[in-house]
Each structure stands twice: as structure tokens, then as C-alpha cells.
């Protein structure tokens, strides 16, 4: 007896573009973690999803340029296909409460045609955009600026002494702003800036400057309204074109640190994607590129 062919699903009635964020500790969730949470939320919200054909039908969901693990974002996108025509506001109202903390649904709109983003606008805080940790011990006597960390990111089970050593032993130079400006000037003057990043096929070396369309200093915490802590803090805004290989904001920081080693405190920078779109549109947001 021959096996019956699978039932063919009808084509979707419409598609929607969902804009979401990854904030706070949720930035450490991998893309696969988010995908599971989002597709679970679609079922909990009773969204009338279209499904693929075949013996194992699945929801028609397509993710657009997901940010790397560890990066915050208020400009992540996913395309969903619906079985029937529905109002975007209704979908947002049903989907938002079903999402985990730190993964807000920001916008839902009807999508006509394909979606493609040419570039991303990132904010990079060289010294982290967190409150300083107050330490009533000898470590508070250090005059140089220590590494600042988010209080919410500290594991309560971490021994106090370990936390003190982490904060007190990693220090930035007192003239951080001047050193960043020097690194930016050297970055602008260079024909190319090579960086090496480990990948699944081993180390890969590429030009980090080729994809940078704008790189400038901005007031710290300009995008998230957090209070500016004591001591020096330098934030950068960078427009990075989506190229192959994809240049990440961490690669830009690696290039700056290679030119100015004093900027390297041994920790990855705090990064946040603010927008995606065409290069011209993002340059209009940040102003004249360097």
C-alpha cells in the first residue's frame, strides 16, 4: 500500500512584519532561544498562523538579520504569515502579553513585498552604561575609573570578594575620551583595519572598516535614558552596512582597541542596535558621517 502524499496547505492570506526588542538579561538569549519563545507565544496568543506543507508542517516564520547573542536591540524583525486577514493591532495585543520579559513586541504592521535592510545603527558603550558598584572596602580607594557593571547582571550567589576583584582590577585610563578620539582618528586615516574573529570554521580575518559608514562619539546612555554614572564613559554610534562577512559592532571595537591598546579592559563592550534600514536613512539619523 502506497503512502498517501501530505496535505498541501493553502498559501498565506497575508504577511506581517513584527518588530521586537531584546533588553536587559534577555540579550544573552541565543537566536534559537528567542525563536522557541516567539513561536510558543504565537500559539499562546492564538495567532491564526499559516503552516507549511509536508509531513511535518510548521509555522511560517522568517527571521530578519537577528542580532548576535549578548547584544541589546530595539530593532529586531520577524515576518509571520497568517492563514486569514487580520488587523495588526489585534495581533500585537494578543502576542505581546505572551512574550517573556525583556522581549517586547514593539510594532506589528502589514507587509507587502519582501523585507531587506541595508544597514544597522548601533550604539556602543566602551565602559558599559551601568551604575558603578559601590564597594565599602579598599577597592573603593582606587582613583582610576573601574569597570562598571549592571547591578542586575551580578549573580547574587557570587562571593563578594570575587565581585570586588572583578571591579577593582579592571580599570580604564583616566583620559578615556581623548584615547577614544585618538583611536577614531587613526581608524579614519587607515585604508583598512583588519580584525580576526573565531567562527565555526576557524579564525577569519577581514576588514572591519569596509562596512562602516559612520562612526561618531555621542553622549553616554543617550538611547536608553539611564543616568550617567560618575567617572568617564564614552559611547559611540556606528552605522554598519550589512556585508559578507557581516561586520559586528564588537569587530569595530576590536579594531579601535588594536590601534589603542589602553581601551582594552578585557571585557566585551555593551552594544545596542537602535535601528535597521537603508544607509541613507540611518545617516540622516546620526548626522554627517565621520
Residue pairs with C-beta under 8 A, 6 or more apart in sequence:
6 53
6 54
6 55
6 57
7 53
8 53
9 50
9 51
9 52
9 53
9 57
10 50
10 83
11 50
12 50
12 60
12 81
12 82
12 83
13 50
13 82
13 83
13 84
13 85
14 81
14 82
14 84
14 85
14 86
14 110
14 111
15 79
15 80
15 81
15 82
15 110
15 111
16 79
16 80
16 82
16 86
16 88
16 91
16 108
16 109
16 110
16 111
17 77
17 78
17 79
17 107
17 108
17 109
17 110
17 111
17 115
18 77
18 78
18 79
18 80
18 91
18 95
18 105
18 107
18 108
19 75
19 76
19 77
19 105
19 106
19 107
19 108
19 109
20 38
20 76
20 77
20 78
20 99
20 103
20 104
20 105
20 106
21 72
21 73
21 74
21 75
21 76
21 102
21 103
21 104
21 106
22 29
22 34
22 67
22 71
22 72
22 73
22 76
22 102
22 103
23 72
23 73
23 74
23 102
23 103
23 104
24 72
24 101
24 102
24 152
25 102
25 152
25 153
26 100
26 101
26 102
26 103
27 69
27 70
27 71
27 72
27 73
27 102
28 69
28 70
29 37
29 69
29 102
29 103
30 69
31 63
31 66
31 69
34 66
34 103
35 61
35 63
37 99
37 100
37 103
38 61
38 78
38 99
38 103
39 59
39 61
40 98
41 95
41 98
41 99
42 49
42 59
42 61
42 80
42 95
42 98
44 98
45 91
45 94
45 95
45 97
45 98
46 94
47 80
47 82
47 91
47 94
47 95
48 82
48 83
48 84
48 86
49 59
49 60
49 61
49 80
49 81
49 82
49 83
50 59
50 60
50 81
50 82
50 83
51 57
51 58
51 59
51 60
51 83
52 58
52 59
52 60
59 80
60 80
60 81
61 78
61 79
61 80
61 81
62 78
62 79
62 80
63 77
63 78
63 79
64 76
64 77
64 78
64 79
64 115
64 116
64 117
64 276
65 77
65 117
65 120
65 242
65 276
66 76
67 73
67 76
67 273
68 248
68 250
70 268
70 271
71 249
71 271
71 272
71 273
72 270
72 271
72 272
72 273
73 272
73 273
74 106
74 223
74 272
74 273
74 274
75 120
75 121
75 273
75 274
75 275
75 276
76 273
77 115
77 117
77 276
79 111
79 115
82 91
88 108
88 109
88 110
89 108
91 108
92 105
92 107
92 108
95 105
95 108
96 104
96 105
99 105
117 242
117 276
117 277
117 278
118 241
118 242
118 277
118 278
118 279
119 213
119 239
119 240
119 241
119 242
119 276
119 277
119 278
119 279
119 282
120 239
120 240
120 242
120 273
120 275
120 276
120 282
121 237
121 238
121 239
121 273
121 274
121 275
121 276
121 277
121 282
121 285
121 286
122 237
122 238
122 239
122 240
122 249
122 271
122 272
122 273
122 274
123 218
123 222
123 223
123 235
123 236
123 237
123 271
123 272
123 274
124 235
124 236
124 237
124 238
124 249
124 252
124 253
124 269
124 270
124 271
124 272
125 220
125 221
125 233
125 234
125 235
125 236
125 269
125 270
125 271
126 172
126 176
126 180
126 233
126 234
126 235
126 236
126 253
126 263
126 269
127 145
127 147
127 148
127 172
127 176
127 231
127 232
127 233
127 234
127 265
128 147
128 148
128 149
128 150
128 233
128 267
128 269
128 270
129 220
129 221
129 224
129 226
129 233
129 235
129 270
130 148
130 149
130 150
130 151
130 153
130 226
130 229
130 270
131 148
131 150
131 151
131 227
131 229
132 146
132 148
132 229
132 230
132 231
133 146
133 148
133 149
133 151
133 154
133 163
133 167
134 140
135 164
135 167
135 168
137 164
139 146
139 164
139 165
139 167
139 168
142 168
142 171
143 174
144 171
144 172
144 173
144 174
145 171
145 172
145 174
145 176
145 231
145 232
146 167
146 168
146 170
146 171
146 172
146 231
147 166
147 167
147 170
147 171
147 172
147 265
147 267
148 167
148 229
148 231
148 233
149 166
149 167
154 163
170 265
170 266
170 267
171 265
172 232
172 262
172 263
172 265
173 179
173 262
174 232
175 232
176 232
176 233
176 234
176 263
177 217
177 232
177 234
179 260
179 262
179 263
180 217
180 234
180 236
180 256
180 260
180 263
181 217
182 260
183 256
183 257
183 259
183 260
183 263
184 215
184 217
184 256
184 290
186 259
186 260
187 193
187 209
187 215
187 255
187 256
187 259
188 215
188 290
190 209
190 259
192 207
192 209
192 210
193 207
193 208
193 209
193 255
193 258
193 259
194 205
194 206
194 207
194 208
195 205
195 206
195 208
195 251
195 254
195 255
195 258
196 203
196 204
196 205
197 203
197 204
197 206
197 248
197 251
197 254
198 204
204 245
206 245
206 247
208 247
208 251
208 252
208 254
208 255
209 255
210 243
210 247
211 240
211 241
211 242
211 243
211 246
211 247
212 238
212 239
212 240
212 241
212 247
212 252
213 239
213 240
213 241
213 279
213 282
213 283
213 289
214 237
214 238
214 239
214 282
214 283
214 286
214 289
214 290
215 236
215 237
215 238
215 239
215 252
215 289
215 290
216 236
216 237
216 238
216 286
216 287
216 289
216 290
217 234
217 235
217 236
218 235
218 236
218 237
219 228
219 235
220 228
220 233
220 234
220 235
221 227
221 228
221 233
221 235
222 235
223 272
223 274
224 272
236 252
237 274
237 286
238 249
238 252
239 279
239 282
239 283
239 286
239 289
240 247
240 248
240 249
240 252
241 247
241 279
249 269
249 271
250 268
250 269
250 271
253 263
253 268
253 269
256 263
257 263
257 264
275 282
275 285
283 289
